[in-house]
Amino acid sequence: MTTRIPHRLAASAGLAAVALALTGCVPNAGAGAQAIAVTASDDGCSVETAQATSGTITFTVQNDGTKVNEFYVLGGNGLTIIGEVENIAPGSSRDLTVQVGPGDYFTECKPGMIGAGIGTAAFAVSGDELSASPETEAVVAQYVAYVKTQTEELVPLVEEFVAAYKAGDDELAKQLFPLARVNYERIEPTAEQFGDLDPRIDYRKPGADEEGLDFTGFHRIEMDLWNEAAVANGDYPGDPDLVPLTPEERAELGDQLVADVTELKEKVAAPDFSLTLADITEGAKGLLDEVAAPDGKLPGEENEFAHTDLYDFTANVEGSYVAFDTVRGLATANGVEDLVAELDTRFADMFALLDTYGSYDAGFVFYDTVDESARAGLAAKLNALSESMSKLTAAVVTD
């Protein structure tokens, strides 16, 4: 079974889904750990070898750059975080010890601890499956690291988008709009835990009006960038928000979005930030619900003027898959191998269909060009996936 997930924002060929018996950081490496040296710098990430055998591996990461660095081991989908070590000061080294089963992985560094990783390289593990079951604490820590990474990548993408918008380069801003949303859409249920932060970042106009909130964030900028489409839409006759914003108003709106996604990054990075196992599994289901909601991507209401819903659709499904992939070891240990296999099949079917509509690199078709018959096909795959996903919490959360 292969499940296609692009590595970060790059569309890639199908990669085998990683089925780990035990994943995550291991506090005490022990004498039997395989030792692998890593040299991190401001523009590179050199791993001594690209192969290892299953079991305990210790990566000793030397930072030869001028910026504080991070090092990651990622699953074969390029998104699931198997282990990370952060705050590696210039001139110092730190160890990352992980236990991994056979499969395909990636390694990468992140100088400055923000933005996309660099020096991403394939890392193959051969040998026998591990017999131990993963610890719940390690699984949750693994997913928290993923959420943190998504926010670190989100901020510079939003900054780039906002810079184009403030500069009046509408064509560039329109191109960047759907890509700037991808990392957010992958982790939206987590963002929703922080009070009014999600409404400020991602509420559509009807939701903001209904709750008496200021209309800000991605969709306020969308309404301004696609102003002619918003006026022609006819749903908001005479609404003052249909008046194009001045450069000063654009600057205020854009700066607020950057401030809000930066606040999200800081909240996720805080020492007291935590999630439960149920947060992960229910979040996986919630991401699929986001797609199917009456004001969501499937009916074409999410980006009602830009019609870039397929980017969000794909990101939501990716985020759901990573949550499932993170807890798959627990599900397998609990004896629900059939559900794991079923979910792998459902995800593969969903991604294969989404692939026919485009990719982040090449662009997705505008959703208003997808007819009702094609939308019904997307709905059928999504409903099948959602039905299987609804069983995950009971299979994993046993206490």
N, C-alpha and C positions, 0 to 999 in steps of 0.2 A: 504493500500500500504506500503510495506517495501522496503527500499533501503539498500543494503549491502555495508557498507564501514568499513574496518578494523580500529580499534582504533590504531592510530599511525602505528607502524610497526607490530602489532599483528593482525593476521587474527582472526576474531570473527564471531559469529553468527549474523544473520540479525537483525538490529535494526531499529525501526520505524523512518522514516524521520520526523524531527521536523518541524511542520508548526506553526510558531509563528506569532501572530498578532502584537506583539511588542517585539523587542529584543534590547539588548544593555545596556550600562551603563546609569544610571539615575543620573544627578547631585544632585538633591535635593530629598532625600528619603521621607520626610514628616512623619507625626506621624503614618500613617497607615502601614508603612513598617514592614514586618516580620523580626525579628532579629535572626540571626544564628551565633553562635560563631565558629571560625575555629582556630585550633592550628597548626601552621606550624613549622617544624624543619628541620634539615639537612637530616633526613632520614624518615620523615613521614608527613602526612597531614590529620589531624583528624577534621572531620566536625561534629558538635554537633548533627545534625539529617540528615537523608537521604531523608526526605520528606518535602514538603511544598505545599501550595495552590497557585494557579495562582494569579499574581499581583506583587507587589513590594516586593523585598527581599533584605535585607542588610546583607551581610556577614562581620563580624568583624574579621579580620585575625590578630592573635597575632603570632609574629615570636619569638619562643623560641630557635632558632638555632643560629649558629655562622656565617651564610652566609646571604647576602641579598636575599630575597625570592620574588616569585610571586605567585598569586593564580588565578586560572581560573575556569570559568563555561563553559563547552563545550556542544555542541549539542549531540543528541543521536548517531550521526555517529562518535563521538570521535574526530572530526577534526574542525568542525565549532565552532568558538569562540563566545559565547554569551556575555561574559564580562570578564575583567581581571583587576587586580590591581597589580602593580609592585613596585619595589624599597622599599620593606618593610624591613627596617633595623633591624638587630638583637636587640631584646629587645623592639621593638616598635610594634604598631598595625596600620592597615589602613582598611578602609571600602571599600567594593565593593557593590554598589547598582544596581540591575538589575530588569527589568520588564519582566516576562516570562509567557507564556501561558502553558496549560497542556501538558505534554509530558515527555519523558525520556531524562535525561541529565547525565553529568559526572562532578565531581569536581576533581581538582588536584593542586599540588604545584610544584614549580620549584626552588629549592635552588640553589643559584649561578646564576640564570637567564640564564642558558644555558643548552643544552642537553634536553633529554626527561623529561617529568613531572613524579612525583612520587606520591604515595598514591592515585592513581586514583580510584575513587569510584562512583558507580551509585547514581544518585539523581533524585527522581521522583517528578513531580509536578502534582497535581490533581486540579479539579475545572473547572471553566468556561473559555471559550476562551476570550481573551481580544479584545475589540472593537476598540481601537485606532489604527491608522496606524503608522508604524515606521517612524521615521525621517530619511531623507537621510543621514544627517551627522552621525547619530548613526550607520547606516548600513555600511557606508564607514569605520568608525572607527573600527567596528567589523571585517571587512575584513583585514584592515591594521594590526590589532592585530594578525590575523591568519598568514599573510605573515611573520610578525616578528617572530612568534613562529616557523615557518618552518625553517627560517634561523638559529635560535638558536639551533634547533635540527640537522641541516645540519652540522655545524662546527665540533662537536666532532665525528660524523660518518666519515667525510672525514679525520679527524686527525687519526682515528684508521685505516682506509684503507691505508692512506699514510705511516703510521708507518710500516705496514706489507710489503708494497711495497719496502720501503727503506731498510728494514732488509733482503730483498731477500726471504721472505716467500711467494713465488708466489701462492701457493695453497690457503693460507689464503686470500691473496690479491684478488684472483679471486672470492672467496666466498663473500668478502665484497664489491666488485666493484658494483654490481647492487643495493645493499641496501644503499650504500653511495650516490646514485643518487636520491633516491626516493623523499626526501624533495625538492630537486632542481627542479625535473620534475613537482611537484605539483604547482610551482609558477613561472615557466620559463618566461611567458610573463612579469612579473614584473622585473625579472632580465635583460630582454632585453632592459629595459628603460635606463640602465646605460652604455651607450656607448659601449666600447670594453670589458666590463666585461664579458658578456655572450660569446663572441667569445673566450676569454682567458680560460673560464671555460669549454665550451661545444661544441666548433666547431669540426666538423669532418675534416679529412685531406683535402678533396676536397674543402670545404668552405674556410679553411685557405689559401690554395694555390691560390684559385681564387681571394681572396682579398689581397694577398701579406702579410699575417700575419704570425707570428711565430705560429707553431703548438704546442699547449700546452694543459693542462687540462685533463679532464677525458679520452678523446679519444686518446690522445697521450700516456697516460699510458696504455690504453687498447691495443693499437698497439704493445707496448713493452711486455706486459704480455702474449699476445697471438701472439708472434712473428712468430711462425711456421705457424699459420693460416694466418697471414698477408702476409707472403712470398708466401704461397700456393695460396692465393687469386688471385694473378696475375694481379691485377689492378694497381700496382705501381712498375713495373719492374725496377730494378736498383736504386730505390729511396734510398737516404742515410738514411731516417727515418726507413728503414727496418733493419739497423744494430742494434743489441741489445745494450741498453744503459749501460754504466759503472755504478758502485755504486755511483760515484760522480754525474754523470748526472741524475741518478734516484733521488738522494737527492735534486738536484736543481729543477727538474721538480715537485716533490712531494711538496716541500716547497712552490713553486709558487702557486700550487692549493690551499693549505691551506690558503695562504695569500689572494688569490682572493675570496674564499668563506667567509673569515673573513671580507674582505672589503665589500662584499655584505651585510653581517649581520649588519655592522656598518652603511651603507648607509640607510638601511631599518629602523634602530633604531634612525636615526637622527631626531631631532624635526621638520625639514622642509620637511620630506618625506610625500608625500600625493598621493592619487589616486582619480580619479573621479568615479562616478557611471558607466560611460561608460567604463572606464578602467577595471572594474570588469566584466561586462557582455561581453565585447569584448574579455577580457582575457579568459573567460570561453569558448568562441567559438574558440579562438586561440589555446587553449590546445588540443582541438579535431582536429584542423587543423594540429597540430604538429604530431599527430599520423598518419594522412592520407597522409602527404606530400611525394613527390617522394623519398626524402632522410630520411623518418621518420620510425616509428616503424612498421606500417602495411606492407610495402614492405620488411622489414627486413634490412634496410640500417643503422639504427641508431647505433646499436652495431654490426657492420658487422663482427667482429672477435670473440667477446664473445658470440653472439647470445642470449643475455639476454633482448631482446626487450620487452618481456611481462611484466617485472618489470616496465619499463618506460611507456608502454602502460597503465597499471593499474594506475600508479601514475598520468599520465596526465588526465585520466578520473576522478580520485578522486578529483584532483584540480579543474576540471571543475564543478563537483558536488558541492563542497564546495562554489564556487562562486555563483552558482545558488541558493543553500540553503540559503546563506546569504541575497540574494535579494528577496527571495520568498514572504516575507511579503509585500514588495512594489508591486510585481506583482499581488498578491491577492487583495490588496487595489485598484489597478487600474482596477479590474474587469476581469482579464484574468485567472480565476480559471481553465478553460479548458486547457490552455497552461501549467500551473503548474502541473496538473494531467498528462498531456501528457509527460512532461519531467520526472516526477517521474517514469512513466512506462518505458520510454526509458532507463533511467539510470538503473533501476532494471533489465531490459533485458540484458543490456551490462555487468553489474557486474555478473549476473548469468552465462553468457557465459565465462567470464574471470575466474570465479571460477573453471571451469572445467579444466583449464590449470595449476592450482596450487595456491600458496599463498606466501606472503613474508616469513612466518615462514617455510613452507614445501619446498619452492622453486618452481619456475615455470619451465615448460619444456623449453628446448632450442628451440629457434624460428626456427632454420633450420630443426627441426623435424616436424614442422607444415606444412602440405601439402597445395597445392593451393586451394583445395576444402574447407579446414578448414579456410584458410585465407579469402576466399570469404565470409564465414559465419560471420567472425569477421567484415569484411568490410560492410556487409549488416546491422548489428546492429549499427555500428559506423555511417554509412550514415543516418540512420533513426534518431539517436540521434542528429547528426549535423544539420539536417534539422529543427528539433524542436528548437534546441539551437539558430539557426539563427534568430528566432523571439523574443528572449529575450530582446535585447536592446530596440527595439521599444516598447515593453510592459512595460518596467521599466523606461527608460529615457524619460520623457514626456515634459521636458522644451525645 
